[in-house]
Amino acid sequence: MSTSTAPETPPTRREWFALVVLSIGLGMIVLDGTIVGVALPDIIRDLNLDLTDAQWVNSLYAVLLAALLLSTGRLADRWGRRLLFLVGIVVFVAGSVLAAMSDAAGPLIGARAVQAVGAALIMPSTLSTVNAVFRGRYRAAAFGVWGAVISGAAAVGPLAGGALTQWASWHWIFLVNIPLGAAVFIGALLTVPETRGAKGRPGADVDGALLSAIGFGALVFAVIEGPDLGWWKPKAELRLFGWVWPQDAPISAAPVALAIAVVALVLFVVWERHRERVRRSALLDLDLFRLPTFTWGNLTAAMVAVGEFAIIFVLPLFLINALGMDVMGAGLVLAAMAIGAFFSGASARHLAARFGSPGTVLIGLGLEVVGVFVLALIVSGTSPGWLVAIPLVVYGLGLGLASAQLTGTVLRDVPVEVSGQGSATQSTVRQVGSALGTAFAGAALSVSLALTLPSALTRAGLSGQAADGLADATRQSAGTTIAQLRAEGASSALGDQTGAAVAALAQGFADATRWSLLVASAFLLLGFVGAVRLRRVSEPAEAAASDG
């Protein structure tokens, strides 16, 4: 049953302040998932990253966060949610300092891993604390705040990244977490109550944690590395911690990683069912998926996250490298999402009162699909920033509506005694979606660039080995080569052909961006289908509630 027998005691002022502190802590880690995007071109140039490195800077944070959330959610229930929240803040800030000090791809990716560990301690602690402290209609309001922070912080990240990168340096997108983290830490000590879950079954599900981490990690690795390593026959060798997968191997590492992911995730499900049968502590209560609202709500949330992070990964590269915008200009264009998300997030509860939460999610997904599809149709190598911003406002409106109402809908029918697991599961699903969004968008961009750049150069009268090398360099640098040629002008190695090459490469990059956006819109369309199903399975419960 979704209804709680606990009285609807109004929250105290301290508990409302605690919600603010928890929301700022949540916003900090969500912001860090997207703030990097608009600074990526500068980071790529300064640290000499290639496209795969750039994807891992974004994706490793998301995939480690996804892999650890179920485990940390259980630890928070057992050891105390405020304690885990405070430890997470310390670890996250330490990872931010390491990221700001990075001078190469390896240290930066490693620092992002440390940040992910801290974020994994923070995220489930926020939602399960809200779930424990707030009751009845106050819980619905608190969930609305939590969902709005998720969408709003994700959307405002590019603007914050653009401002910090342009007015200071890309290092400050990480250094800003030091004062913010200190303020959240002190605020949590003063306002957030310590809560724990009910005493559970014995044992720690270490095997389940390892299987889920291996499964999710291998899945994202396969999607990210597939375009460069080859989807079946090896196209390049793979070097990992001194170990080499040779180019003359009979099969590429990518399909092997995909197979490992499938096996690990199937074993994870089998293992969790075994833990349930022997009455031992399990990482995931699979019976939760017998609840239709939980199942379809999580599917919808995953598709929303895939679409959102696909857009946030691709668009900064397009705006800065192909269109030649500065980072602040790109941040302002992407802030159109935040404008829409904040506006609709604030009004979502009014729509929900009329159409219900599932109906509001459906309206939001419809707006998201329309916004991204229109954006895919209008992008070109000469698109003005304001034209790109218009469909992003529509997309942001949809994002705010869907995210603000989705959290409460997913957890509506979850029994209170297992709400910690339900919260951690939903957070995991969102993070897997965000990791796959970056991975799928990067893979689509890489595959598309290999086709669109050579054809664009050929149309401009540039062909031969030099043109092929230029196209490959542009693809490998995620478009940074275009910005370098634009800055060099006629003094570049191409001489008076530089202008034609820049225009051709910009158009080729725009064409590839279109394909990446269409991939994002396809996932959002799947989310729309999930939202239709979510509304249908929610109707009987809503009708029963209204009759009662």
N, C-alpha and C positions, 0 to 999 in steps of 0.2 A: 504494500500500500504506500502511496505517496504522502498521505496525510499523517502528520505527527500529532501525538497526544499531548505534547508539551504545550503549556500555555503560551499565548502570544504576549510575553512580557516585553514592553518597549525597551529597546537598548538604551543603556546609559550614555551620557555624553562621552565618557572615556571609551566606551565600545565603538561609538561613531568615529572618534579620533583614531582608534586602533584600525578601523577600516581604511581610513585615509593613509595611515602609515603602511599598512599591508599593500594598498593599491599603488603607492609610490614605489615600494620595493618590487612589486610585480611589474610595474611600468618600466623600471630600470632594466630588468633582464629582457623584457620584450623589446624595448627600445634598442638594446644591444644586438638583437637579432637582425634589425633592419638598418641601424645607423651606419653600418659598415658599407652598405651598398653604394651610396653616392660618393663615398671616399675611395672606393675600390680603384678607380682609374689612377688616382694619385699614389695609392699603395702599390699598385702594379708597376708603375713607373719607378718609384723610389727603390723598391725591393726586387725589381726584375722578376715579377711573378709571371707565370703563363696562365692560360685560361683554366687549366685544371687546378693549379694552386689557388687561383681566385675562387673557384667553386668550393674548395675545401675550407678556405677562410670562412665562408658563409655556412657551409653544410656541416662541418665537423661540430660546430657549436650546436646546431639543431639535432644532429643524429646522436651525439653523446647525451644531450638533454633528454631525448626520447628514450634512449636505452636505459637511463638511470632513474627515470621518474617513478616507475612502479616500485623499485627498491627503496627510494628515498621517501616515497609516500608511506610505505609500511614502517620505515624507521621513525618518521615523524609521529605516527600513531603510537609507537611503542616508547620512544624516548622523550617525546614532548615536541609539539609543533613550534612553539616559540623558540626553543633551544636550537632546533634544526634551522629555523629561519635566521637566527643570529649567526650561527656557524656559516651558513650559506653566504651571508653578506660579507663576512671576513674573507672567505675563499674567493668569492666573485671579485672583490676589490683587489685582492692579491693578483688574480689573473689579469685584471685590467692594467695593473702596473707593469706586469711582464709584457703584455701586448704593446704598451706604449714604448717600451724599451727595445722592442724587436728590431733587428737590422737585416733579417733574411726571412725567407718563406718558412723554414722549419721552426724557428723560435716563435714566430707569430701564430702558426697553426697550433703549436704546443700550448701557447698562452690561451688561445681560444678554447682549448680542451679544459684548462683549469677553470676558465670562466664558466664553461658548461657544467662542471661539477658543482660549482657554487650555485648556479641557476637551478640545477636539479634539486638542491636542498631547499631553495626558496619557494619555488612554484607550488608544489603540492601543500606546503605548510600554509600558504596564504588561503587557498580555496577551502581546505579542510578546517582551518580556524574560523573562517566566515561561516561555514556550514555548522560548526559547533556553537557559535556565539549567537547567531541570529535565528529567529523563529518566525514561522508564518509569513505574513505579508512583508515583514521586515527582511526576512531571508530573500524573498523575491527581489526586493529593492537592492539588497547587497549584491546578489548575483548579477543584477543589471549593471551595477557599478563595475564589477569584476570583468564582465564581458565587454563593457565600453572601454575600459582601460586596455584590454588586450588589443582591440581594433584601433583605438586612438593612438596608443603608443607605437604600434607597428606602423601606422600611417605617418606619424609625425617624425619618425626616425630619420628619413631622408632629408628633411628640412634641417633638423638639428645637425646631422652629419655635414650637410653642405655649409652651414654657417661656421661650424668649428673648423672644418678643413680650409675654408677660404680665408677666414679672419685669423686663424692661428696656424694649425697644421693638422694632418690626419691623426697625429699622436693624441690630440686632445679629445677625440671621440672616445678614447679609453680613459684618459686622465680625469675627465669630468665625473667619472664614477667614484672618485675618492671622496670629494666633499658630499656628494649625494648619498653614497653608502654610509658615511659617518652620521649624517643626519637621520637616515632611516634606522640605523643601529640604536642610536640614542632614543629615538621616538618609540621603537619597539620595546625597549627596556621600560619605558615610562607608561605605555598604554596597552600593549598587547597582552592579554591573559594567557597563561600556560594551559593548554588543553592536551588531552591524550585520548586515544581510542580505547574502546573496551578491550579488556584483556583477551587476547586471541588464543589460537591454538599453539602448541609447542613447536619449536624448531624454526630455523631460518632457511628460507628457500634460496640458497646460494646457487643451486643448479639452474633454477628458473631465471634468476638474474643474469647468469652467464649466457644462457641460451637466447634470451631476449636481446641482450647486447650484441651477440654474434649475429643473430638474424637481421636485426635492423641495420647494424653497421655494414654487413656484407651486401645488403640490398642497395643501400645508398652508394656504396663503393662501386658496385657494378654499373649503376646508372651513370655515375659521374665519369668513370674511367672508360666505359664502353666505346665512345666515339674515337678516343685516341688509341686504345689498346686493340680495338677490333671486337666486333660482336661475336665472331666465331674464329676466324683465322687471325693470328697475331699481326698487328700493323706496326707495333713498336714493342721494345722490351720494357718490362716493369721492374723498377728498382725500389725495394722496400726494406729499410733498416739493414742495408748491406746484402740483402738477398735479391737474386735476379731471376725473373721469369723471362727466358730468352725469346727473341723474335722468331726463331726457327722452331719453337715448340709446336706440337701438332694442334693445339687449341689455345685460344686466348685466355687470359686470366679472368676476363669479364664474365663469360658464361659460367665458369667454375665458381666465381663469387656468388652469382645468382643462384646456382644450385645449392651452395652452402646456406644461403639465406632461406631458401624454401625448406630445406631439411631442418635447419635450426628452429624455424618458426613452427613447423609441424611438430617437432619434438617438444617444443615449449608447450604447445596446447596439450599434447599427450601427458607430459609431465605434470602440468597443473591439474589435470583430471585425476591423475594418480595421487597427488597430494590431497586432493579433496576426498578421495575414497578412503585413504588411510587416516583421515582426520588430522592431518598435519598442516601447519601454517603454509598457505600458498600465496604467491606473489599476486595472482589475479584470480578473482572469483568469476569463473566462466559462466556461472549461472546468471550473472548480471545481464548477459546477452540474450537471455530468455525474455527480457523486458523489451518490447518492440520500440518504445520511445528511446531507450538507451542505445539499442543497436543502430536504428536509423539516424538518430541524432548524432552519434559518433561518426557514422559514415559521411553524413553531411558536413560535419565539422572538419573532417580530414580533407574533403574536396575543396572546401573554402580555403583551408590553409595552403593546399597545393597551388591553387590559383593565385592567392595573395602573394606568396613568396616567389613564385615564378615571375610575376610582374615586377616586384621590388628588386629582383636580381637583374633582369634584362634592361629595364627602362633607364637606370642611371648610365649604363654603358652606352646605350643608344643616344641619350641626350647630350652627354659630354663628348663622346668620341665621334659619333656620326654627325650630330648637329653643331658641334663646336661650342656648346654652352659652357659657362664656368660652373663650378660645383654649387655655388649659391643659387644661380639661375635654375639649375636642375633640381635643387632642393625645393625651390619655390613652385616649380611645375608639379613635383610629386606631392607637395603640400596640399594640392587640390583634393587628394584622397582624404587627408586629415580633416579638411573643411567639411566635406560631405559626411565623413564618419562621425565627427563630433556633433554635427547638426542633427543627423538622424538618430544617433545613439541617445541624445537627450529626449527626442520625441517618440522613441520606440515604444515606451510603455503606454502612450496614448493610443498608438495603432494597435498594440497588443490588447488593450481593453475592448477594442471594436472587432478585431479579426482573430484574436487569440495569439498566443506566442508562436505556435507552428505556422499560422497564417502570415504572421509578420516575418518569420524566417523565409517563407516562400517569396514574399514580396521583395525582400532584400536580395535573395539569390537571383531573382529575375532582373533586378537592376544591375547587379554585378555582371551577369552574362551580357546584357545589352551594352554596358559601358566598355567592357573589354573587346567585344566583337566590333563595335564601332571604331575603337582605337586601332584595332588591327587593320581595318579598312583604310584609315586615313594616314598612317605613318608613311613618310617618304624621306628621302635624303635632304629635303629642304623644308620640312614641316616647321612652322613657327611654334614656339613654346605654348602660346595661348590656345592653339588648336588642339595640342596634345592634352592640355589641362581640362578641357571641357568634358570629354568622356570620363576622365579620371574623377571629376566631381560626382558624376552619376554612379560610377563604380564605388566611390567612397560612401555615398548615401546607402547603397545596398549593403556594403560591408558593415556599417554601423548598425543597421537594422538586424542583419543576420547574427552578428556576433553578440549583440546585447541580449538577444532573446534565446540564443541557442544553449547557453550554459544551464539556465534554469530548466529548459525543456528536457535536456539530456538527463539531468539528475532528478527530475520530477518524481519518477516512480521508484527511485532507488531507496530501499529501506535505510533509515537513519543509522542503524548500527553498522552498515557497510558503506557509508557515504564517503569515508576516507579512500577506500579502494575505487569507488566510482569517480571521485574527483581526480585521483592519480591516473586512472585509465583515460579519462577525457583529455587531461593535459598531455598524456603520452600520444594519444591519437593526433592531437593538434601539432605536436612537435614532429612526429613522423611525417605528417603532411607537409610541414614547412621545409623539412630536410629534402623530401622528395620533390617539392616545388622547385627549389633551387637546382636540384640535380636534373630534373626533367627539362627545365628551362635552359640550363647550361648545355645539356646534351642536344636539345633541339637547335640551339643557337650554333653550336659547333658543327653539327651535321649540315645545317642550312648554309652557314658561311662557306663551307667547302664547295657548295654548288653556286651560290649567288655571287660571290666575289669574283671568281674567274669569268663568269658570263658578263658581269657588269663591266669589267676591264676590257673584255673583248668588244663589247658594244662601243666603248670609248676609243677603240683603235689601239689598245695596248694588249699585246699577246706575246707568246714565246716564254722562254725560261725565266726571264726577269719578271714578267707579269705573274707567273706562277709562284715565284718566290715572294713577291710582294703580297699576293693573296694569302699565302700560307703564314707569312709574318703577321699579317693583320688578324688572321684567325687565332693564331697562337697567343697574341698579345691582347685578345678580347677587344680589339679596335684601337688600342693605344697608338699603333702605327699611324692611323689616320691623323690623330692629334699632332704627332711629331712632324709628319709631312706638312700639315697646315701651318705649323709654327716655323718650319724651315723655309717654306715658300720656294721661290725659284732657285735658291741656293742649295736645294737638296740634290741628291744624286740623279734625280729624274729631270732636273733642269726646267725648261719651259713646259714640260708635260706634267709638272707637279699638280697644277690646278685641275687638269682633266682627271688625273689619277685620284685626287682627293674626292672629287665629285662622284666618280664611279664607285670608289670604295664606300663612300657614305650611302649611296643608293643601295649597293649590295648589302651593307650592314642593315639598312632599313628593311630590305626584303627579308633578311634572316630574322630580324626582330618580329616582323609580321607573323612568321611561322611559329615563333616561340609564344607569341600572344594567342595564336589560335590553339596551341596546345593548352595554354592556361584556360582559355574559354571552354575547351572540351571538358576539362576537369570541373569547371564551375557548372557546366550543363549537367554533368553527372550529379553534382551536389544539388542542383535544382530538382532532378528526378528523386533524389533521396529526400528532399524537403517535401515533395508531393506525398511520398509514402509516409513520412513522419507525420504530416497533417492528418492523413487517413487513420493511422493507428492511434493518434491522440484523440480523435473525435469521440470514441466510446467513453473514455475516461472523463473527458470534459462534460459530456452529456450527463454522466452519472453524478459528477460533482454538482452540476447545476440543478439536477433533480433533488439531490440531497439537501 
